[in-house]
Amino acid sequence: MKVQEIKEIAQKMDIPCGKLKKGELIRLIQNKEGNSACFDSGQSSQCGQQGCLWAEDCN
């Protein structure tokens, strides 16, 4: 997913984007959704969030 798409999602959730990087934005969105902020943490196989919107880009 491109950064601009992520920023649009964040803005819809009233999350200020500023100059945040892709991973930072995604983790803020995950927190807002009530999920663990595990994006790009190296634990994608262990996070347990099935059907996560970010799974394709996660490590």
N, C-alpha and C positions, 0 to 999 in steps of 0.2 A: 504494500500500500504506500502511496506517495505521501510525502509530508503535508502537502496542501490538503489532501483528503483527511488526514489525521487532524489537522488544525480545524477543519470544518466540523468534525465530530466533537472536538473539544469545545468549540465555540457554542455549539448547540447545548452542551452540558454546562455552560457558564464557567468554563475553565479558561483563565487567561493564558494565551499562548506565548506572547512576548518572543524572546529569542531562544526558546527551549528547543532542545534537540529532539529527534524522533522518539528515541527511547524514553526520554523524560516525559514527553507528552503522553505516550502510551501508558506509562506507569501511573500517571495522574488520572487518566481515564479509567484504568483498572481499579484504582482506589475508589473513585467516584461511583463505580458500578458495584462496589462491595466485594470485589475480587482481590486476591493477593496481587501485589505489584511485582510480578515475576518476569515480565518481559525482558528478554535478552540477559537473563541471569545465569544461563547455562544449565537450567534445570527444566527445560521444556518437556522432557520425558517424564518428569516427576511432579509437575505442578497440579495435575488432577483436574484442570479446567477444560473439560471436553467441549468442543465446539467453539473455542475461543476465537474471537475475531482476528486476533493477532498471531495465531498459530503458524500461519504460512511464513511469517517473517521472523519468528522467534528462534532463538538458539538455546 
